[in-house]
Amino acid sequence: MLTDEFGREVTGVRVSLTDRCNFDCVYCHNEGLGDTRGPMDPQDDEMGADDVVRFLEVAAEFGVDSVKFTGGEPMLRQDLEEIIRRTPDQMEVSLTTNGTFLPGRAEALVDAGLERVNVSQDALDPQDFAEITKSGAYEKVIEGVDAALESGLTPVKLNMVVFEHTAGYVPEMVDHVAENEGLQLQLIEYMPELTGKPEWNIDIERVHDWLAEKADDIEHREMHDRKRYWINGGMVEIVDPVENPTFCANCHRVRVTHEGYLKGCLNRNDDLVSMGDMDRSEIRAAFRDVVANRVPYYGEYMIRNDEGEWEINDKYIEEYAGA
């Protein structure tokens, strides 16, 4: 297992398979790269299945035991089942999707080795859902969630980004997962620094406080120092990375962009390492370097100045420039 200088073991990887998407969600940051989504047709810059599998086999050599496939919309990849089937056996395989392509494919994905799925669902009202996602696919998403449940992908975790457009739906979504067996809710803090719309932000602590008042039980997870709230039998988890040194101190993931760049941190794009035409030995060396150079974003890469505001730590910029 590779460990960075802050004692954080890298146990998982997130691999973006495409930046294409059939939605145009207003909060999208495309895995920290910004709104760079390409056209819907397959692109030459996407990693091929062999490239993805070669990287995963190298990561497995270092004890990485989980992979989450993301996008864009990863199910736009027609070779997704092949990639999952060829993923090293030791890795738990999960997928983040908008759910529209799960009907008709969920069973094949499970047969290939998919174990868990996160489905983006930001509202329970079709009109508001359309405003957020710029799509009219609400019913298709609901069908996708049902297909995932029917294929045995339980629990299905619903991803909901919490910001000005969606905050009013939190109580309804909490009730929704409590009333529907097999569903869980993941509330994701809106990241204004990656989306360019700070006016849409809300105080995530207010959501924590509301959930704590309603909860029958509160569970603490080591991963990212997250909290889980159990309310009327339903599970609600908050992912709150913004200005959160504790969250960053518990990060155990390395990311790979759809173009095959290793990415040590969601928030950073100044540390990208292209795997390009690397052979396995070169990928091993690159993976080691990326892990060695990982730093907690908040608390190390970003530090508070005398006014209490976050600013870039020049130490790491100088070290990177001198590398």
C-alpha beads as a LAMMPS data file, in Angstrom:
LAMMPS data file: protein, C-alpha beads

323 atoms
322 bonds

1 atom types
1 bond types

-500.0 500.0 xlo xhi
-500.0 500.0 ylo yhi
-500.0 500.0 zlo zhi

Masses

1 110.0

Atoms # bond

1 1 1 0.000 0.000 0.000
2 1 1 1.408 3.393 -0.976
3 1 1 1.318 6.126 1.665
4 1 1 1.905 9.845 1.211
5 1 1 3.984 11.953 3.580
6 1 1 0.863 12.740 5.629
7 1 1 0.268 9.076 6.401
8 1 1 -2.685 8.714 4.024
9 1 1 -2.765 5.285 2.393
10 1 1 -4.127 5.207 -1.148
11 1 1 -6.801 2.518 -1.052
12 1 1 -9.048 3.636 -3.910
13 1 1 -9.033 5.259 -7.331
14 1 1 -11.670 7.223 -9.260
15 1 1 -11.387 6.781 -13.004
16 1 1 -13.252 9.103 -15.366
17 1 1 -14.092 7.214 -18.547
18 1 1 -15.399 10.187 -20.548
19 1 1 -16.191 13.878 -20.240
20 1 1 -19.265 13.402 -22.439
21 1 1 -22.674 13.633 -20.801
22 1 1 -26.309 13.637 -21.874
23 1 1 -27.099 16.077 -19.041
24 1 1 -25.858 19.650 -18.578
25 1 1 -26.141 20.059 -14.809
26 1 1 -25.685 23.640 -13.681
27 1 1 -23.321 22.667 -10.842
28 1 1 -21.057 20.331 -12.856
29 1 1 -17.304 20.683 -12.376
30 1 1 -16.350 17.571 -14.379
31 1 1 -14.205 15.904 -11.724
32 1 1 -12.504 19.209 -10.919
33 1 1 -11.464 19.944 -14.503
34 1 1 -14.141 22.578 -15.041
35 1 1 -16.864 22.617 -17.676
36 1 1 -14.787 20.957 -20.402
37 1 1 -17.346 18.436 -21.578
38 1 1 -16.967 17.403 -25.186
39 1 1 -19.491 16.400 -27.866
40 1 1 -21.587 13.285 -27.457
41 1 1 -19.700 11.193 -30.016
42 1 1 -16.731 9.103 -28.771
43 1 1 -13.522 11.113 -28.724
44 1 1 -9.981 10.105 -29.643
45 1 1 -8.632 11.542 -26.374
46 1 1 -10.566 9.075 -24.189
47 1 1 -8.574 6.253 -22.671
48 1 1 -9.250 2.950 -24.367
49 1 1 -10.301 -0.112 -22.397
50 1 1 -6.749 -1.484 -22.524
51 1 1 -5.383 1.778 -21.084
52 1 1 -7.883 1.743 -18.217
53 1 1 -7.258 -1.907 -17.377
54 1 1 -3.477 -1.530 -17.552
55 1 1 -3.629 1.286 -15.007
56 1 1 -5.975 -0.662 -12.726
57 1 1 -3.699 -3.697 -12.809
58 1 1 -0.784 -1.511 -11.741
59 1 1 -2.855 0.116 -8.984
60 1 1 -3.855 -3.344 -7.757
61 1 1 -0.161 -4.202 -7.358
62 1 1 -0.011 -1.453 -4.718
63 1 1 -2.975 -2.813 -2.766
64 1 1 -5.642 -0.491 -4.146
65 1 1 -8.876 -2.366 -3.437
66 1 1 -11.611 -0.186 -4.930
67 1 1 -12.355 1.706 -8.133
68 1 1 -15.236 4.052 -8.899
69 1 1 -15.905 4.736 -12.567
70 1 1 -17.129 8.257 -13.255
71 1 1 -17.524 10.738 -16.113
72 1 1 -19.128 12.756 -17.578
73 1 1 -21.609 9.968 -17.938
74 1 1 -19.620 6.703 -17.876
75 1 1 -22.482 4.689 -19.359
76 1 1 -21.951 6.492 -22.666
77 1 1 -18.999 4.110 -22.965
78 1 1 -20.258 1.084 -24.861
79 1 1 -17.270 -0.897 -23.571
80 1 1 -18.128 -0.242 -19.903
81 1 1 -19.121 -3.852 -19.286
82 1 1 -15.823 -5.021 -20.784
83 1 1 -13.815 -2.638 -18.590
84 1 1 -15.637 -3.796 -15.464
85 1 1 -15.200 -7.444 -16.415
86 1 1 -11.456 -6.943 -16.842
87 1 1 -10.991 -4.989 -13.586
88 1 1 -8.714 -6.878 -11.147
89 1 1 -10.711 -9.248 -8.948
90 1 1 -9.434 -7.712 -5.721
91 1 1 -11.111 -4.384 -6.498
92 1 1 -14.626 -3.456 -5.443
93 1 1 -16.206 -1.838 -8.511
94 1 1 -18.688 1.015 -8.228
95 1 1 -20.172 3.505 -10.661
96 1 1 -21.489 7.063 -10.529
97 1 1 -24.147 7.698 -13.179
98 1 1 -27.173 9.834 -13.936
99 1 1 -29.096 6.573 -14.265
100 1 1 -30.705 7.124 -17.660
101 1 1 -28.949 4.160 -19.257
102 1 1 -29.421 1.688 -16.407
103 1 1 -32.713 0.306 -17.780
104 1 1 -31.661 -2.507 -20.063
105 1 1 -28.021 -2.513 -18.929
106 1 1 -28.072 -2.886 -15.140
107 1 1 -28.149 -6.688 -15.190
108 1 1 -25.271 -6.889 -17.669
109 1 1 -23.214 -4.542 -15.510
110 1 1 -23.847 -6.712 -12.449
111 1 1 -22.909 -9.814 -14.429
112 1 1 -19.675 -8.071 -15.425
113 1 1 -18.822 -7.409 -11.763
114 1 1 -20.395 -4.062 -10.798
115 1 1 -21.118 -4.046 -7.052
116 1 1 -22.414 -0.588 -6.184
117 1 1 -23.951 2.384 -7.964
118 1 1 -24.508 6.051 -7.159
119 1 1 -27.300 7.747 -9.121
120 1 1 -27.505 11.524 -9.354
121 1 1 -30.967 12.717 -8.355
122 1 1 -31.201 16.319 -7.199
123 1 1 -34.970 16.771 -6.928
124 1 1 -38.225 14.836 -6.781
125 1 1 -40.080 17.278 -9.009
126 1 1 -39.685 16.734 -12.796
127 1 1 -39.765 20.442 -13.626
128 1 1 -37.159 21.441 -11.043
129 1 1 -35.077 18.408 -11.989
130 1 1 -35.131 19.618 -15.599
131 1 1 -34.019 23.101 -14.540
132 1 1 -31.019 21.682 -12.682
133 1 1 -29.959 19.050 -15.208
134 1 1 -31.095 20.783 -18.414
135 1 1 -32.737 17.515 -19.395
136 1 1 -36.218 16.060 -19.510
137 1 1 -35.038 12.684 -18.292
138 1 1 -36.586 12.605 -14.816
139 1 1 -38.742 9.536 -15.459
140 1 1 -35.815 7.735 -17.079
141 1 1 -33.719 8.348 -13.960
142 1 1 -36.475 6.890 -11.772
143 1 1 -36.590 3.857 -14.085
144 1 1 -32.818 3.585 -13.771
145 1 1 -32.964 3.539 -9.984
146 1 1 -35.623 0.818 -10.124
147 1 1 -33.505 -1.194 -12.588
148 1 1 -30.506 -0.948 -10.273
149 1 1 -32.560 -2.181 -7.318
150 1 1 -34.068 -5.029 -9.329
151 1 1 -30.620 -6.162 -10.491
152 1 1 -29.368 -6.420 -6.914
153 1 1 -27.296 -3.243 -6.737
154 1 1 -28.433 -2.507 -3.202
155 1 1 -28.212 -0.191 -1.522
156 1 1 -28.521 2.336 -4.350
157 1 1 -27.057 5.629 -3.175
158 1 1 -28.763 8.768 -4.509
159 1 1 -26.370 11.692 -4.987
160 1 1 -27.832 15.131 -4.344
161 1 1 -25.737 18.293 -4.609
162 1 1 -26.983 20.736 -1.973
163 1 1 -27.092 24.351 -3.126
164 1 1 -29.604 27.135 -3.605
165 1 1 -31.579 25.240 -6.253
166 1 1 -31.956 22.005 -4.262
167 1 1 -31.751 22.769 -0.531
168 1 1 -35.545 22.926 -0.196
169 1 1 -35.799 19.306 -1.332
170 1 1 -33.591 17.884 1.417
171 1 1 -36.450 16.975 3.825
172 1 1 -38.423 15.368 0.990
173 1 1 -35.404 13.367 -0.158
174 1 1 -34.718 12.220 3.405
175 1 1 -38.290 10.928 3.636
176 1 1 -37.960 9.352 0.196
177 1 1 -35.038 7.114 1.148
178 1 1 -36.639 6.241 4.496
179 1 1 -39.811 5.105 2.716
180 1 1 -38.107 3.139 -0.057
181 1 1 -36.110 0.085 0.957
182 1 1 -32.771 -0.224 -0.765
183 1 1 -32.148 3.512 -1.157
184 1 1 -29.653 5.714 0.662
185 1 1 -28.996 9.444 0.300
186 1 1 -25.656 11.167 -0.144
187 1 1 -25.824 14.943 0.251
188 1 1 -22.862 16.542 -1.476
189 1 1 -21.677 20.007 -0.535
190 1 1 -21.727 22.430 -3.461
191 1 1 -18.203 23.488 -4.504
192 1 1 -18.339 27.148 -5.585
193 1 1 -14.596 27.356 -6.254
194 1 1 -14.975 24.757 -9.013
195 1 1 -18.219 26.005 -10.548
196 1 1 -17.836 29.793 -10.514
197 1 1 -21.218 30.557 -8.913
198 1 1 -20.519 31.395 -5.245
199 1 1 -23.950 33.010 -4.889
200 1 1 -25.530 29.551 -5.079
201 1 1 -23.730 28.336 -1.971
202 1 1 -25.483 27.506 1.296
203 1 1 -24.089 26.767 4.757
204 1 1 -23.734 22.981 4.913
205 1 1 -23.549 23.150 8.720
206 1 1 -27.226 24.089 8.754
207 1 1 -27.945 20.800 6.988
208 1 1 -25.808 18.900 9.510
209 1 1 -27.671 20.547 12.380
210 1 1 -31.094 19.766 10.898
211 1 1 -30.190 16.131 10.302
212 1 1 -28.754 15.794 13.810
213 1 1 -32.052 16.998 15.280
214 1 1 -33.999 14.424 13.263
215 1 1 -31.590 11.497 13.576
216 1 1 -32.267 8.355 15.584
217 1 1 -28.571 7.542 15.376
218 1 1 -25.411 9.235 14.067
219 1 1 -22.505 7.200 12.729
220 1 1 -18.970 8.424 12.076
221 1 1 -17.023 7.082 9.091
222 1 1 -13.241 7.259 8.938
223 1 1 -13.276 7.887 5.181
224 1 1 -13.130 11.656 4.779
225 1 1 -14.304 11.939 8.409
226 1 1 -17.915 11.705 7.200
227 1 1 -21.102 11.566 9.236
228 1 1 -24.058 9.293 8.559
229 1 1 -27.495 10.107 9.934
230 1 1 -30.099 7.366 10.400
231 1 1 -33.612 8.840 10.232
232 1 1 -36.733 6.636 10.370
233 1 1 -34.704 3.734 9.030
234 1 1 -33.179 5.713 6.153
235 1 1 -29.472 6.520 5.866
236 1 1 -28.262 10.009 4.938
237 1 1 -24.578 10.825 4.529
238 1 1 -22.966 14.229 3.983
239 1 1 -19.888 14.809 1.834
240 1 1 -18.574 18.215 2.910
241 1 1 -15.066 18.908 1.560
242 1 1 -15.164 22.710 1.225
243 1 1 -12.749 24.458 3.614
244 1 1 -12.521 21.197 5.561
245 1 1 -8.979 20.160 6.607
246 1 1 -10.335 17.104 8.415
247 1 1 -11.984 15.878 5.221
248 1 1 -8.747 16.304 3.261
249 1 1 -6.676 14.658 5.983
250 1 1 -8.754 11.512 5.531
251 1 1 -8.626 11.328 1.716
252 1 1 -7.389 7.983 0.403
253 1 1 -8.056 8.362 -3.341
254 1 1 -6.142 9.124 -6.512
255 1 1 -8.043 10.171 -9.623
256 1 1 -7.535 9.523 -13.323
257 1 1 -8.998 11.874 -15.944
258 1 1 -10.690 10.606 -19.100
259 1 1 -7.549 11.553 -21.031
260 1 1 -5.357 9.381 -18.826
261 1 1 -3.856 11.972 -16.490
262 1 1 -3.154 10.960 -12.913
263 1 1 -4.661 13.528 -10.542
264 1 1 -3.704 13.596 -6.881
265 1 1 -6.498 15.918 -5.749
266 1 1 -9.952 16.833 -7.036
267 1 1 -9.355 20.550 -6.498
268 1 1 -5.973 20.754 -8.213
269 1 1 -5.026 20.700 -11.878
270 1 1 -1.417 21.823 -11.458
271 1 1 -0.249 18.324 -10.535
272 1 1 -1.544 16.319 -13.519
273 1 1 0.705 13.524 -14.794
274 1 1 -0.055 12.076 -18.224
275 1 1 0.234 8.304 -18.545
276 1 1 0.068 8.689 -22.334
277 1 1 1.924 5.779 -23.933
278 1 1 3.604 4.696 -20.698
279 1 1 4.366 1.028 -20.178
280 1 1 3.618 -0.678 -16.876
281 1 1 6.950 0.143 -15.269
282 1 1 6.526 3.822 -16.151
283 1 1 2.966 3.854 -14.799
284 1 1 4.239 2.324 -11.553
285 1 1 6.809 5.105 -11.215
286 1 1 4.266 7.803 -12.087
287 1 1 1.743 6.409 -9.599
288 1 1 4.388 6.376 -6.873
289 1 1 5.294 9.994 -7.639
290 1 1 1.683 11.193 -7.633
291 1 1 1.055 9.556 -4.262
292 1 1 4.313 10.906 -2.841
293 1 1 3.360 14.446 -3.908
294 1 1 -0.202 14.373 -2.528
295 1 1 -0.957 16.948 0.140
296 1 1 -4.231 17.705 1.934
297 1 1 -5.795 20.514 -0.099
298 1 1 -7.170 22.419 2.877
299 1 1 -4.647 22.763 5.677
300 1 1 -1.522 22.215 3.550
301 1 1 -1.947 23.286 -0.073
302 1 1 -4.406 25.967 1.067
303 1 1 -3.715 27.620 4.408
304 1 1 -5.358 30.412 6.353
305 1 1 -3.706 33.833 6.346
306 1 1 -3.669 36.308 9.225
307 1 1 -7.179 37.447 8.288
308 1 1 -8.448 33.875 8.509
309 1 1 -8.956 33.572 4.750
310 1 1 -7.762 30.606 2.697
311 1 1 -4.822 31.242 0.386
312 1 1 -2.391 29.073 -1.579
313 1 1 0.626 27.901 0.381
314 1 1 3.561 29.213 -1.658
315 1 1 5.721 26.392 -0.332
316 1 1 4.022 23.826 -2.541
317 1 1 3.926 26.079 -5.608
318 1 1 7.668 26.636 -5.301
319 1 1 8.335 22.944 -4.824
320 1 1 6.201 22.060 -7.850
321 1 1 7.855 24.693 -10.058
322 1 1 11.279 23.455 -9.019
323 1 1 10.503 19.799 -9.643

Bonds

1 1 1 2
2 1 2 3
3 1 3 4
4 1 4 5
5 1 5 6
6 1 6 7
7 1 7 8
8 1 8 9
9 1 9 10
10 1 10 11
11 1 11 12
12 1 12 13
13 1 13 14
14 1 14 15
15 1 15 16
16 1 16 17
17 1 17 18
18 1 18 19
19 1 19 20
20 1 20 21
21 1 21 22
22 1 22 23
23 1 23 24
24 1 24 25
25 1 25 26
26 1 26 27
27 1 27 28
28 1 28 29
29 1 29 30
30 1 30 31
31 1 31 32
32 1 32 33
33 1 33 34
34 1 34 35
35 1 35 36
36 1 36 37
37 1 37 38
38 1 38 39
39 1 39 40
40 1 40 41
41 1 41 42
42 1 42 43
43 1 43 44
44 1 44 45
45 1 45 46
46 1 46 47
47 1 47 48
48 1 48 49
49 1 49 50
50 1 50 51
51 1 51 52
52 1 52 53
53 1 53 54
54 1 54 55
55 1 55 56
56 1 56 57
57 1 57 58
58 1 58 59
59 1 59 60
60 1 60 61
61 1 61 62
62 1 62 63
63 1 63 64
64 1 64 65
65 1 65 66
66 1 66 67
67 1 67 68
68 1 68 69
69 1 69 70
70 1 70 71
71 1 71 72
72 1 72 73
73 1 73 74
74 1 74 75
75 1 75 76
76 1 76 77
77 1 77 78
78 1 78 79
79 1 79 80
80 1 80 81
81 1 81 82
82 1 82 83
83 1 83 84
84 1 84 85
85 1 85 86
86 1 86 87
87 1 87 88
88 1 88 89
89 1 89 90
90 1 90 91
91 1 91 92
92 1 92 93
93 1 93 94
94 1 94 95
95 1 95 96
96 1 96 97
97 1 97 98
98 1 98 99
99 1 99 100
100 1 100 101
101 1 101 102
102 1 102 103
103 1 103 104
104 1 104 105
105 1 105 106
106 1 106 107
107 1 107 108
108 1 108 109
109 1 109 110
110 1 110 111
111 1 111 112
112 1 112 113
113 1 113 114
114 1 114 115
115 1 115 116
116 1 116 117
117 1 117 118
118 1 118 119
119 1 119 120
120 1 120 121
121 1 121 122
122 1 122 123
123 1 123 124
124 1 124 125
125 1 125 126
126 1 126 127
127 1 127 128
128 1 128 129
129 1 129 130
130 1 130 131
131 1 131 132
132 1 132 133
133 1 133 134
134 1 134 135
135 1 135 136
136 1 136 137
137 1 137 138
138 1 138 139
139 1 139 140
140 1 140 141
141 1 141 142
142 1 142 143
143 1 143 144
144 1 144 145
145 1 145 146
146 1 146 147
147 1 147 148
148 1 148 149
149 1 149 150
150 1 150 151
151 1 151 152
152 1 152 153
153 1 153 154
154 1 154 155
155 1 155 156
156 1 156 157
157 1 157 158
158 1 158 159
159 1 159 160
160 1 160 161
161 1 161 162
162 1 162 163
163 1 163 164
164 1 164 165
165 1 165 166
166 1 166 167
167 1 167 168
168 1 168 169
169 1 169 170
170 1 170 171
171 1 171 172
172 1 172 173
173 1 173 174
174 1 174 175
175 1 175 176
176 1 176 177
177 1 177 178
178 1 178 179
179 1 179 180
180 1 180 181
181 1 181 182
182 1 182 183
183 1 183 184
184 1 184 185
185 1 185 186
186 1 186 187
187 1 187 188
188 1 188 189
189 1 189 190
190 1 190 191
191 1 191 192
192 1 192 193
193 1 193 194
194 1 194 195
195 1 195 196
196 1 196 197
197 1 197 198
198 1 198 199
199 1 199 200
200 1 200 201
201 1 201 202
202 1 202 203
203 1 203 204
204 1 204 205
205 1 205 206
206 1 206 207
207 1 207 208
208 1 208 209
209 1 209 210
210 1 210 211
211 1 211 212
212 1 212 213
213 1 213 214
214 1 214 215
215 1 215 216
216 1 216 217
217 1 217 218
218 1 218 219
219 1 219 220
220 1 220 221
221 1 221 222
222 1 222 223
223 1 223 224
224 1 224 225
225 1 225 226
226 1 226 227
227 1 227 228
228 1 228 229
229 1 229 230
230 1 230 231
231 1 231 232
232 1 232 233
233 1 233 234
234 1 234 235
235 1 235 236
236 1 236 237
237 1 237 238
238 1 238 239
239 1 239 240
240 1 240 241
241 1 241 242
242 1 242 243
243 1 243 244
244 1 244 245
245 1 245 246
246 1 246 247
247 1 247 248
248 1 248 249
249 1 249 250
250 1 250 251
251 1 251 252
252 1 252 253
253 1 253 254
254 1 254 255
255 1 255 256
256 1 256 257
257 1 257 258
258 1 258 259
259 1 259 260
260 1 260 261
261 1 261 262
262 1 262 263
263 1 263 264
264 1 264 265
265 1 265 266
266 1 266 267
267 1 267 268
268 1 268 269
269 1 269 270
270 1 270 271
271 1 271 272
272 1 272 273
273 1 273 274
274 1 274 275
275 1 275 276
276 1 276 277
277 1 277 278
278 1 278 279
279 1 279 280
280 1 280 281
281 1 281 282
282 1 282 283
283 1 283 284
284 1 284 285
285 1 285 286
286 1 286 287
287 1 287 288
288 1 288 289
289 1 289 290
290 1 290 291
291 1 291 292
292 1 292 293
293 1 293 294
294 1 294 295
295 1 295 296
296 1 296 297
297 1 297 298
298 1 298 299
299 1 299 300
300 1 300 301
301 1 301 302
302 1 302 303
303 1 303 304
304 1 304 305
305 1 305 306
306 1 306 307
307 1 307 308
308 1 308 309
309 1 309 310
310 1 310 311
311 1 311 312
312 1 312 313
313 1 313 314
314 1 314 315
315 1 315 316
316 1 316 317
317 1 317 318
318 1 318 319
319 1 319 320
320 1 320 321
321 1 321 322
322 1 322 323
